[in-house]
Amino acid sequence: QQLKQWVMERGDDSLPSQDSSDSEEKRLARWISRQGKMFRKGRLHDFQLRLMTNIPGMPERMEAWRKTAYDYHCQKLRQWVAGHADALPSIRSGDTEEKRLARWICD
């Protein structure tokens, strides 16, 4: 909610910058950065994503995350397959990383 308020007070769709001299803006920019990292790793919940899409400027940022998330997961999948005799990951695996990759393939 703090991010939404910050964007609305500015009156445009620009998001906070980590290069700002304003400590509040920097803090919000770091929060956005952390959310992006979690998004790319598939660790954000649907309700979190819905909340972020209601913040002006965030849908465009999230679209950029989607593109990089796809590349990230493709790279992780290639590495996993190469290390497992060209087998695909199983959703029934006890290995967290293998299961996460298998779910990504299914989605």
MOPAC internal coordinates of N, CA, C and O (Angstrom, degrees):
PM7 1SCF
backbone

  N    0.0000 0     0.00 0     0.00 0    0    0    0
  C    1.4465 1     0.00 0     0.00 0    1    0    0
  C    1.5295 1   111.69 1     0.00 0    2    1    0
  O    1.2310 1   120.27 1   147.69 1    3    2    1
  N    1.3216 1   117.09 1   -32.31 1    3    2    1
  C    1.4605 1   119.88 1   179.41 1    5    3    2
  C    1.5178 1   110.89 1   -64.64 1    6    5    3
  O    1.2310 1   120.86 1   141.71 1    7    6    5
  N    1.3246 1   115.96 1   -38.29 1    7    6    5
  C    1.4629 1   119.78 1   178.94 1    9    7    6
  C    1.5158 1   110.26 1   -65.31 1   10    9    7
  O    1.2310 1   120.45 1   134.75 1   11   10    9
  N    1.3235 1   116.74 1   -45.25 1   11   10    9
  C    1.4648 1   120.25 1   179.88 1   13   11   10
  C    1.5258 1   110.30 1   -60.00 1   14   13   11
  O    1.2310 1   120.39 1   136.73 1   15   14   13
  N    1.3235 1   116.86 1   -43.27 1   15   14   13
  C    1.4583 1   120.89 1   179.04 1   17   15   14
  C    1.5283 1   110.58 1   -62.12 1   18   17   15
  O    1.2310 1   120.37 1   136.91 1   19   18   17
  N    1.3415 1   116.90 1   -43.09 1   19   18   17
  C    1.4639 1   121.52 1  -179.77 1   21   19   18
  C    1.5211 1   110.42 1   -60.42 1   22   21   19
  O    1.2310 1   120.24 1   133.76 1   23   22   21
  N    1.3349 1   117.16 1   -46.24 1   23   22   21
  C    1.4652 1   121.48 1  -178.89 1   25   23   22
  C    1.5297 1   110.17 1   -65.67 1   26   25   23
  O    1.2310 1   120.31 1   136.33 1   27   26   25
  N    1.3269 1   117.01 1   -43.67 1   27   26   25
  C    1.4648 1   121.01 1  -178.29 1   29   27   26
  C    1.5373 1   110.91 1   -64.29 1   30   29   27
  O    1.2310 1   120.04 1   142.99 1   31   30   29
  N    1.3204 1   117.53 1   -37.01 1   31   30   29
  C    1.4672 1   120.67 1   179.33 1   33   31   30
  C    1.5235 1   111.54 1   -66.29 1   34   33   31
  O    1.2310 1   120.51 1   148.85 1   35   34   33
  N    1.3263 1   116.62 1   -31.15 1   35   34   33
  C    1.4684 1   120.51 1   178.73 1   37   35   34
  C    1.5168 1   111.48 1   -73.32 1   38   37   35
  O    1.2310 1   120.83 1   150.22 1   39   38   37
  N    1.3268 1   116.02 1   -29.78 1   39   38   37
  C    1.4655 1   119.42 1   177.25 1   41   39   38
  C    1.5190 1   115.02 1    82.48 1   42   41   39
  O    1.2310 1   120.01 1  -169.69 1   43   42   41
  N    1.3236 1   117.58 1    10.31 1   43   42   41
  C    1.4644 1   120.41 1   174.14 1   45   43   42
  C    1.5272 1   108.23 1  -137.34 1   46   45   43
  O    1.2310 1   120.30 1     3.43 1   47   46   45
  N    1.3125 1   117.02 1  -176.57 1   47   46   45
  C    1.4621 1   119.99 1  -177.44 1   49   47   46
  C    1.5215 1   113.11 1   -96.86 1   50   49   47
  O    1.2310 1   120.33 1  -164.52 1   51   50   49
  N    1.3349 1   116.98 1    15.48 1   51   50   49
  C    1.4680 1   117.97 1  -179.64 1   53   51   50
  C    1.5271 1   109.55 1   -76.26 1   54   53   51
  O    1.2310 1   121.58 1   -35.77 1   55   54   53
  N    1.3016 1   114.58 1   144.23 1   55   54   53
  C    1.4658 1   121.63 1  -179.32 1   57   55   54
  C    1.5215 1   109.68 1  -100.06 1   58   57   55
  O    1.2310 1   120.18 1   -18.88 1   59   58   57
  N    1.3177 1   117.27 1   161.12 1   59   58   57
  C    1.4713 1   121.03 1   179.88 1   61   59   58
  C    1.5287 1   112.35 1   -59.76 1   62   61   59
  O    1.2310 1   121.56 1   -29.69 1   63   62   61
  N    1.3247 1   114.61 1   150.31 1   63   62   61
  C    1.4637 1   121.58 1  -179.23 1   65   63   62
  C    1.5250 1   110.60 1  -112.78 1   66   65   63
  O    1.2310 1   121.19 1   -40.13 1   67   66   65
  N    1.3201 1   115.33 1   139.87 1   67   66   65
  C    1.4693 1   119.77 1   176.13 1   69   67   66
  C    1.5241 1   111.38 1   -72.31 1   70   69   67
  O    1.2310 1   120.61 1   165.41 1   71   70   69
  N    1.3333 1   116.43 1   -14.59 1   71   70   69
  C    1.4634 1   120.87 1   179.78 1   73   71   70
  C    1.5259 1   112.72 1   -87.59 1   74   73   71
  O    1.2310 1   120.41 1   177.67 1   75   74   73
  N    1.3152 1   116.83 1    -2.33 1   75   74   73
  C    1.4563 1   121.03 1  -177.81 1   77   75   74
  C    1.5336 1   111.05 1   -67.02 1   78   77   75
  O    1.2310 1   121.31 1   -27.45 1   79   78   77
  N    1.3244 1   115.09 1   152.55 1   79   78   77
  C    1.4698 1   119.43 1   174.45 1   81   79   78
  C    1.5299 1   110.65 1   -85.92 1   82   81   79
  O    1.2310 1   120.46 1   168.78 1   83   82   81
  N    1.3322 1   116.72 1   -11.22 1   83   82   81
  C    1.4668 1   121.72 1   179.35 1   85   83   82
  C    1.5256 1   109.57 1   -80.97 1   86   85   83
  O    1.2310 1   120.18 1   -56.33 1   87   86   85
  N    1.3173 1   117.27 1   123.67 1   87   86   85
  C    1.4711 1   121.48 1  -174.81 1   89   87   86
  C    1.5284 1   111.85 1   -65.25 1   90   89   87
  O    1.2310 1   119.81 1   143.10 1   91   90   89
  N    1.3293 1   117.97 1   -36.90 1   91   90   89
  C    1.4720 1   121.23 1   178.81 1   93   91   90
  C    1.5255 1   110.67 1   -65.93 1   94   93   91
  O    1.2310 1   120.43 1   136.94 1   95   94   93
  N    1.3120 1   116.78 1   -43.06 1   95   94   93
  C    1.4639 1   120.32 1   178.39 1   97   95   94
  C    1.5255 1   110.76 1   -63.23 1   98   97   95
  O    1.2310 1   120.34 1   137.11 1   99   98   97
  N    1.3216 1   116.96 1   -42.89 1   99   98   97
  C    1.4678 1   121.12 1   177.75 1  101   99   98
  C    1.5218 1   111.44 1   -60.82 1  102  101   99
  O    1.2310 1   120.66 1   137.12 1  103  102  101
  N    1.3336 1   116.35 1   -42.88 1  103  102  101
  C    1.4626 1   121.20 1  -179.93 1  105  103  102
  C    1.5254 1   110.68 1   -61.75 1  106  105  103
  O    1.2310 1   120.63 1   135.76 1  107  106  105
  N    1.3191 1   116.41 1   -44.24 1  107  106  105
  C    1.4706 1   120.32 1   178.65 1  109  107  106
  C    1.5318 1   111.09 1   -65.90 1  110  109  107
  O    1.2310 1   120.34 1   141.83 1  111  110  109
  N    1.3059 1   116.96 1   -38.17 1  111  110  109
  C    1.4725 1   121.05 1   178.66 1  113  111  110
  C    1.5280 1   110.46 1   -64.89 1  114  113  111
  O    1.2310 1   120.31 1   140.46 1  115  114  113
  N    1.3271 1   117.01 1   -39.54 1  115  114  113
  C    1.4701 1   120.06 1   177.24 1  117  115  114
  C    1.5267 1   110.73 1   -65.34 1  118  117  115
  O    1.2310 1   120.54 1   142.04 1  119  118  117
  N    1.3315 1   116.58 1   -37.96 1  119  118  117
  C    1.4681 1   120.75 1   177.23 1  121  119  118
  C    1.5317 1   110.16 1   -61.79 1  122  121  119
  O    1.2310 1   120.44 1   135.54 1  123  122  121
  N    1.3273 1   116.76 1   -44.46 1  123  122  121
  C    1.4742 1   120.53 1   177.74 1  125  123  122
  C    1.5206 1   109.80 1   -60.05 1  126  125  123
  O    1.2310 1   120.32 1   136.79 1  127  126  125
  N    1.3076 1   116.99 1   -43.21 1  127  126  125
  C    1.4605 1   121.46 1   179.58 1  129  127  126
  C    1.5297 1   111.31 1   -60.26 1  130  129  127
  O    1.2310 1   120.62 1   136.07 1  131  130  129
  N    1.3223 1   116.43 1   -43.93 1  131  130  129
  C    1.4765 1   120.22 1   178.55 1  133  131  130
  C    1.5318 1   110.80 1   -63.92 1  134  133  131
  O    1.2310 1   120.84 1   140.71 1  135  134  133
  N    1.3320 1   116.01 1   -39.29 1  135  134  133
  C    1.4662 1   118.88 1   178.51 1  137  135  134
  C    1.5258 1   110.51 1   -63.46 1  138  137  135
  O    1.2310 1   120.57 1   141.54 1  139  138  137
  N    1.3189 1   116.52 1   -38.46 1  139  138  137
  C    1.4633 1   120.71 1   178.10 1  141  139  138
  C    1.5182 1   111.84 1   -62.46 1  142  141  139
  O    1.2310 1   120.57 1   138.15 1  143  142  141
  N    1.3282 1   116.51 1   -41.85 1  143  142  141
  C    1.4652 1   120.29 1   178.05 1  145  143  142
  C    1.5172 1   111.01 1   -63.51 1  146  145  143
  O    1.2310 1   120.95 1   137.35 1  147  146  145
  N    1.3285 1   115.78 1   -42.65 1  147  146  145
  C    1.4669 1   119.59 1   178.80 1  149  147  146
  C    1.5353 1   110.81 1   -66.59 1  150  149  147
  O    1.2310 1   120.63 1   141.79 1  151  150  149
  N    1.3166 1   116.40 1   -38.21 1  151  150  149
  C    1.4654 1   120.96 1   178.70 1  153  151  150
  C    1.5320 1   110.70 1   -60.97 1  154  153  151
  O    1.2310 1   120.84 1   131.25 1  155  154  153
  N    1.3224 1   115.99 1   -48.75 1  155  154  153
  C    1.4680 1   120.50 1  -178.43 1  157  155  154
  C    1.5205 1   112.39 1   -61.91 1  158  157  155
  O    1.2310 1   120.59 1   152.69 1  159  158  157
  N    1.3252 1   116.48 1   -27.31 1  159  158  157
  C    1.4616 1   120.46 1   178.58 1  161  159  158
  C    1.5267 1   111.97 1   -91.31 1  162  161  159
  O    1.2310 1   120.61 1  -178.50 1  163  162  161
  N    1.3436 1   116.45 1     1.50 1  163  162  161
  C    1.4567 1   120.81 1   178.26 1  165  163  162
  C    1.5167 1   113.96 1    73.83 1  166  165  163
  O    1.2310 1   120.50 1  -150.13 1  167  166  165
  N    1.3141 1   116.65 1    29.87 1  167  166  165
  C    1.4651 1   120.34 1  -174.12 1  169  167  166
  C    1.5260 1   114.41 1  -109.02 1  170  169  167
  O    1.2310 1   120.01 1  -166.69 1  171  170  169
  N    1.3307 1   117.58 1    13.31 1  171  170  169
  C    1.4603 1   119.61 1   175.25 1  173  171  170
  C    1.5180 1   108.94 1  -101.69 1  174  173  171
  O    1.2310 1   120.99 1   -38.29 1  175  174  173
  N    1.3169 1   115.72 1   141.71 1  175  174  173
  C    1.4591 1   121.66 1   179.65 1  177  175  174
  C    1.5271 1   110.41 1   -83.14 1  178  177  175
  O    1.2310 1   120.76 1   -21.91 1  179  178  177
  N    1.3196 1   116.16 1   158.09 1  179  178  177
  C    1.4636 1   121.34 1  -179.75 1  181  179  178
  C    1.5248 1   111.84 1   -56.02 1  182  181  179
  O    1.2310 1   120.24 1   138.86 1  183  182  181
  N    1.3307 1   117.14 1   -41.14 1  183  182  181
  C    1.4661 1   119.04 1  -178.57 1  185  183  182
  C    1.5292 1   111.00 1   -64.46 1  186  185  183
  O    1.2310 1   120.26 1   145.94 1  187  186  185
  N    1.3410 1   117.10 1   -34.06 1  187  186  185
  C    1.4622 1   120.19 1   177.65 1  189  187  186
  C    1.5207 1   110.33 1   -67.25 1  190  189  187
  O    1.2310 1   120.99 1   138.12 1  191  190  189
  N    1.3264 1   115.72 1   -41.88 1  191  190  189
  C    1.4603 1   119.97 1   179.11 1  193  191  190
  C    1.5233 1   110.96 1   -63.85 1  194  193  191
  O    1.2310 1   120.31 1   138.20 1  195  194  193
  N    1.3228 1   117.02 1   -41.80 1  195  194  193
  C    1.4697 1   120.30 1   178.64 1  197  195  194
  C    1.5271 1   111.14 1   -61.65 1  198  197  195
  O    1.2310 1   120.48 1   137.70 1  199  198  197
  N    1.3266 1   116.68 1   -42.30 1  199  198  197
  C    1.4631 1   119.57 1   178.86 1  201  199  198
  C    1.5275 1   111.02 1   -62.09 1  202  201  199
  O    1.2310 1   120.55 1   137.63 1  203  202  201
  N    1.3187 1   116.55 1   -42.37 1  203  202  201
  C    1.4677 1   119.83 1  -178.73 1  205  203  202
  C    1.5187 1   112.65 1   -67.58 1  206  205  203
  O    1.2310 1   119.92 1   147.62 1  207  206  205
  N    1.3405 1   117.77 1   -32.38 1  207  206  205
  C    1.4707 1   119.16 1  -179.72 1  209  207  206
  C    1.5255 1   111.97 1   -68.06 1  210  209  207
  O    1.2310 1   119.91 1   163.92 1  211  210  209
  N    1.3295 1   117.77 1   -16.08 1  211  210  209
  C    1.4604 1   121.41 1   178.42 1  213  211  210
  C    1.5245 1   113.01 1   -86.25 1  214  213  211
  O    1.2310 1   120.23 1  -178.75 1  215  214  213
  N    1.3020 1   117.17 1     1.25 1  215  214  213
  C    1.4668 1   121.42 1   179.84 1  217  215  214
  C    1.5294 1   107.92 1   -99.40 1  218  217  215
  O    1.2310 1   119.96 1   -57.85 1  219  218  217
  N    1.3277 1   117.69 1   122.15 1  219  218  217
  C    1.4657 1   119.59 1   179.50 1  221  219  218
  C    1.5356 1   111.42 1   -52.40 1  222  221  219
  O    1.2310 1   120.60 1   -45.95 1  223  222  221
  N    1.3054 1   116.45 1   134.05 1  223  222  221
  C    1.4613 1   122.23 1   179.34 1  225  223  222
  C    1.5221 1   113.78 1    91.96 1  226  225  223
  O    1.2310 1   119.92 1   156.15 1  227  226  225
  N    1.3192 1   117.75 1   -23.85 1  227  226  225
  C    1.4638 1   120.54 1  -177.42 1  229  227  226
  C    1.5324 1   113.67 1   -74.00 1  230  229  227
  O    1.2310 1   118.41 1   144.37 1  231  230  229
  N    1.3313 1   120.64 1   -35.63 1  231  230  229
  C    1.4693 1   117.82 1   178.33 1  233  231  230
  C    1.5306 1   112.67 1   -56.73 1  234  233  231
  O    1.2310 1   120.41 1   140.86 1  235  234  233
  N    1.3250 1   116.83 1   -39.14 1  235  234  233
  C    1.4704 1   120.34 1   178.91 1  237  235  234
  C    1.5304 1   110.39 1   -67.69 1  238  237  235
  O    1.2310 1   120.46 1   139.11 1  239  238  237
  N    1.3254 1   116.72 1   -40.89 1  239  238  237
  C    1.4689 1   120.85 1   178.88 1  241  239  238
  C    1.5276 1   109.80 1   -64.39 1  242  241  239
  O    1.2310 1   120.84 1   137.94 1  243  242  241
  N    1.3325 1   115.99 1   -42.06 1  243  242  241
  C    1.4578 1   120.47 1  -179.26 1  245  243  242
  C    1.5241 1   111.21 1   -66.26 1  246  245  243
  O    1.2310 1   119.99 1   147.58 1  247  246  245
  N    1.3166 1   117.62 1   -32.42 1  247  246  245
  C    1.4737 1   120.39 1   176.59 1  249  247  246
  C    1.5362 1   109.70 1   -64.87 1  250  249  247
  O    1.2310 1   120.53 1   140.28 1  251  250  249
  N    1.3213 1   116.60 1   -39.72 1  251  250  249
  C    1.4724 1   120.12 1   176.28 1  253  251  250
  C    1.5284 1   109.79 1   -64.43 1  254  253  251
  O    1.2310 1   120.23 1   140.81 1  255  254  253
  N    1.3357 1   117.16 1   -39.19 1  255  254  253
  C    1.4698 1   120.45 1   177.04 1  257  255  254
  C    1.5166 1   110.40 1   -61.98 1  258  257  255
  O    1.2310 1   120.14 1   139.03 1  259  258  257
  N    1.3480 1   117.33 1   -40.97 1  259  258  257
  C    1.4666 1   120.90 1  -179.28 1  261  259  258
  C    1.5253 1   110.74 1   -58.72 1  262  261  259
  O    1.2310 1   121.14 1   136.37 1  263  262  261
  N    1.3219 1   115.43 1   -43.63 1  263  262  261
  C    1.4715 1   119.75 1  -179.41 1  265  263  262
  C    1.5225 1   110.86 1   -64.11 1  266  265  263
  O    1.2310 1   120.25 1   135.68 1  267  266  265
  N    1.3330 1   117.13 1   -44.32 1  267  266  265
  C    1.4585 1   118.95 1  -179.75 1  269  267  266
  C    1.5255 1   111.07 1   -73.68 1  270  269  267
  O    1.2310 1   120.13 1   149.50 1  271  270  269
  N    1.3357 1   117.35 1   -30.50 1  271  270  269
  C    1.4693 1   120.63 1   177.68 1  273  271  270
  C    1.5182 1   110.39 1   -64.46 1  274  273  271
  O    1.2310 1   120.40 1   139.65 1  275  274  273
  N    1.3164 1   116.85 1   -40.35 1  275  274  273
  C    1.4592 1   120.95 1   178.68 1  277  275  274
  C    1.5341 1   109.85 1   -61.45 1  278  277  275
  O    1.2310 1   120.65 1   132.73 1  279  278  277
  N    1.3162 1   116.36 1   -47.27 1  279  278  277
  C    1.4720 1   120.57 1   178.59 1  281  279  278
  C    1.5258 1   110.95 1   -61.60 1  282  281  279
  O    1.2310 1   120.66 1   137.97 1  283  282  281
  N    1.3271 1   116.34 1   -42.03 1  283  282  281
  C    1.4689 1   121.65 1   179.62 1  285  283  282
  C    1.5320 1   110.34 1   -59.93 1  286  285  283
  O    1.2310 1   120.46 1   131.12 1  287  286  285
  N    1.3386 1   116.73 1   -48.88 1  287  286  285
  C    1.4567 1   120.42 1  -178.35 1  289  287  286
  C    1.5312 1   111.92 1   -67.52 1  290  289  287
  O    1.2310 1   120.23 1   143.19 1  291  290  289
  N    1.3065 1   117.17 1   -36.81 1  291  290  289
  C    1.4773 1   119.72 1   176.04 1  293  291  290
  C    1.5204 1   110.72 1   -61.00 1  294  293  291
  O    1.2310 1   120.62 1   137.10 1  295  294  293
  N    1.3208 1   116.42 1   -42.90 1  295  294  293
  C    1.4637 1   120.46 1   178.84 1  297  295  294
  C    1.5277 1   110.73 1   -63.72 1  298  297  295
  O    1.2310 1   120.33 1   133.98 1  299  298  297
  N    1.3366 1   116.97 1   -46.02 1  299  298  297
  C    1.4652 1   120.73 1   178.92 1  301  299  298
  C    1.5258 1   110.99 1   -61.53 1  302  301  299
  O    1.2310 1   120.17 1   139.39 1  303  302  301
  N    1.3294 1   117.28 1   -40.61 1  303  302  301
  C    1.4611 1   121.37 1   179.23 1  305  303  302
  C    1.5310 1   110.54 1   -65.09 1  306  305  303
  O    1.2310 1   120.20 1   135.39 1  307  306  305
  N    1.3209 1   117.22 1   -44.61 1  307  306  305
  C    1.4731 1   120.32 1   178.15 1  309  307  306
  C    1.5302 1   110.85 1   -58.68 1  310  309  307
  O    1.2310 1   120.81 1   136.21 1  311  310  309
  N    1.3323 1   116.05 1   -43.79 1  311  310  309
  C    1.4624 1   120.09 1   179.80 1  313  311  310
  C    1.5303 1   110.64 1   -64.05 1  314  313  311
  O    1.2310 1   120.38 1   137.02 1  315  314  313
  N    1.3150 1   116.87 1   -42.98 1  315  314  313
  C    1.4593 1   120.92 1  -178.12 1  317  315  314
  C    1.5248 1   110.06 1   -64.81 1  318  317  315
  O    1.2310 1   120.04 1   132.45 1  319  318  317
  N    1.3177 1   117.52 1   -47.55 1  319  318  317
  C    1.4703 1   121.94 1  -178.82 1  321  319  318
  C    1.5274 1   110.23 1   -61.98 1  322  321  319
  O    1.2310 1   120.27 1   137.46 1  323  322  321
  N    1.3230 1   117.09 1   -42.54 1  323  322  321
  C    1.4663 1   120.49 1   179.62 1  325  323  322
  C    1.5242 1   111.81 1   -61.92 1  326  325  323
  O    1.2310 1   120.51 1   147.70 1  327  326  325
  N    1.2960 1   116.63 1   -32.30 1  327  326  325
  C    1.4622 1   120.63 1  -179.33 1  329  327  326
  C    1.5205 1   114.32 1   -88.61 1  330  329  327
  O    1.2310 1   120.39 1  -178.74 1  331  330  329
  N    1.3372 1   116.86 1     1.26 1  331  330  329
  C    1.4642 1   120.67 1  -177.16 1  333  331  330
  C    1.5320 1   111.62 1  -133.34 1  334  333  331
  O    1.2310 1   121.49 1  -135.03 1  335  334  333
  N    1.3206 1   114.75 1    44.97 1  335  334  333
  C    1.4749 1   121.95 1   174.39 1  337  335  334
  C    1.5291 1   112.39 1    51.62 1  338  337  335
  O    1.2310 1   120.78 1  -137.13 1  339  338  337
  N    1.3313 1   116.12 1    42.87 1  339  338  337
  C    1.4653 1   123.14 1   177.14 1  341  339  338
  C    1.5221 1   114.69 1    62.46 1  342  341  339
  O    1.2310 1   119.95 1  -162.19 1  343  342  341
  N    1.3376 1   117.71 1    17.81 1  343  342  341
  C    1.4686 1   121.36 1   177.13 1  345  343  342
  C    1.5271 1   109.26 1   -85.19 1  346  345  343
  O    1.2310 1   120.81 1   -30.95 1  347  346  345
  N    1.3187 1   116.05 1   149.05 1  347  346  345
  C    1.4572 1   120.70 1   175.46 1  349  347  346
  C    1.5301 1   109.98 1   -83.40 1  350  349  347
  O    1.2310 1   120.18 1   -27.98 1  351  350  349
  N    1.3210 1   117.26 1   152.02 1  351  350  349
  C    1.4709 1   119.93 1   178.40 1  353  351  350
  C    1.5273 1   111.28 1   -67.23 1  354  353  351
  O    1.2310 1   121.27 1   -28.71 1  355  354  353
  N    1.3163 1   115.18 1   151.29 1  355  354  353
  C    1.4662 1   121.75 1  -178.38 1  357  355  354
  C    1.5256 1   110.77 1  -107.23 1  358  357  355
  O    1.2310 1   121.03 1   -43.21 1  359  358  357
  N    1.3012 1   115.63 1   136.79 1  359  358  357
  C    1.4653 1   120.91 1   177.69 1  361  359  358
  C    1.5227 1   111.54 1   -71.40 1  362  361  359
  O    1.2310 1   120.35 1   163.67 1  363  362  361
  N    1.3309 1   116.93 1   -16.33 1  363  362  361
  C    1.4704 1   122.16 1   179.67 1  365  363  362
  C    1.5302 1   112.76 1   -90.38 1  366  365  363
  O    1.2310 1   120.72 1   179.57 1  367  366  365
  N    1.3046 1   116.23 1    -0.43 1  367  366  365
  C    1.4637 1   120.99 1  -177.74 1  369  367  366
  C    1.5221 1   111.66 1   -65.79 1  370  369  367
  O    1.2310 1   121.11 1   -28.37 1  371  370  369
  N    1.3131 1   115.49 1   151.63 1  371  370  369
  C    1.4568 1   121.24 1   173.40 1  373  371  370
  C    1.5184 1   111.89 1   -84.27 1  374  373  371
  O    1.2310 1   120.44 1   168.45 1  375  374  373
  N    1.3284 1   116.76 1   -11.55 1  375  374  373
  C    1.4582 1   122.28 1   179.81 1  377  375  374
  C    1.5320 1   109.64 1   -80.53 1  378  377  375
  O    1.2310 1   120.59 1   -56.55 1  379  378  377
  N    1.3099 1   116.48 1   123.45 1  379  378  377
  C    1.4642 1   121.51 1  -175.74 1  381  379  378
  C    1.5226 1   112.32 1   -59.87 1  382  381  379
  O    1.2310 1   120.10 1   133.80 1  383  382  381
  N    1.3179 1   117.42 1   -46.20 1  383  382  381
  C    1.4687 1   121.07 1  -178.62 1  385  383  382
  C    1.5316 1   110.74 1   -64.35 1  386  385  383
  O    1.2310 1   120.39 1   136.69 1  387  386  385
  N    1.3178 1   116.86 1   -43.31 1  387  386  385
  C    1.4645 1   119.97 1   179.10 1  389  387  386
  C    1.5298 1   110.54 1   -61.80 1  390  389  387
  O    1.2310 1   120.77 1   135.16 1  391  390  389
  N    1.3121 1   116.13 1   -44.84 1  391  390  389
  C    1.4725 1   120.67 1  -179.74 1  393  391  390
  C    1.5308 1   110.78 1   -63.50 1  394  393  391
  O    1.2310 1   120.12 1   138.97 1  395  394  393
  N    1.3266 1   117.38 1   -41.03 1  395  394  393
  C    1.4689 1   121.73 1   179.41 1  397  395  394
  C    1.5300 1   110.49 1   -62.13 1  398  397  395
  O    1.2310 1   120.33 1   136.73 1  399  398  397
  N    1.3314 1   116.97 1   -43.27 1  399  398  397
  C    1.4637 1   120.29 1   178.69 1  401  399  398
  C    1.5198 1   111.07 1   -66.17 1  402  401  399
  O    1.2310 1   120.42 1   139.98 1  403  402  401
  N    1.3190 1   116.81 1   -40.02 1  403  402  401
  C    1.4687 1   120.40 1   179.44 1  405  403  402
  C    1.5304 1   110.49 1   -63.64 1  406  405  403
  O    1.2310 1   120.14 1   139.52 1  407  406  405
  N    1.3132 1   117.34 1   -40.48 1  407  406  405
  C    1.4721 1   120.70 1   177.31 1  409  407  406
  C    1.5220 1   110.79 1   -64.51 1  410  409  407
  O    1.2310 1   120.66 1   140.42 1  411  410  409
  N    1.3135 1   116.35 1   -39.58 1  411  410  409
  C    1.4697 1   120.07 1   179.03 1  413  411  410
  C    1.5281 1   109.98 1   -61.89 1  414  413  411
  O    1.2310 1   120.08 1   137.90 1  415  414  413
  N    1.3165 1   117.44 1   -42.10 1  415  414  413
  C    1.4706 1   120.83 1   178.22 1  417  415  414
  C    1.5215 1   109.72 1   -60.77 1  418  417  415
  O    1.2310 1   120.30 1   136.69 1  419  418  417
  N    1.3244 1   117.04 1   -43.31 1  419  418  417
  C    1.4667 1   121.23 1  -177.94 1  421  419  418
  C    1.5232 1   112.95 1   -67.48 1  422  421  419
  O    1.2310 1   120.77 1   149.57 1  423  422  421
  N    1.3151 1   116.13 1   -30.43 1  423  422  421
  C    1.4779 1   119.66 1  -179.87 1  425  423  422
  C    1.4925 1   108.98 1   -75.60 1  426  425  423
  O    1.2310 1   120.10 1   180.00 1  427  426  425

